[in-house]
Amino acid sequence: MNAMSILVWLVVGLIAGWLAGEVTRGTGFGLVGNIIVGIVGAVLGGILLSALGVSVSGGILIQILVAFLGALILLAIVNLVRRAT
């Protein structure tokens, strides 16, 4: 993994985390937290879509969409855990 791919992961994570935070209103975690949520969401979204047999290859917009979907799922899980405690 080179510096450029790490930068792409960070940008995709930032965009996806920010979008997910905006959609869920008020459940964001700030800039660094949203990047982490976006990156973890990208992994989660990729795993879930692959398990469903959906091809996740494509350009940057597809990567952002997959990360966004994963980040939404991750935020929903975090919100359920917060409410349970």
Secondary structure, DSSP 8 states (H G I E B T S, - for coil): --HHHHHHHHHHHHHHHHHHHHHHSS---HHHHHHHHHHHHHHHHHHHHHHTT----S-HHHHHHHHHHHHHHHHHHHHHHHHH-
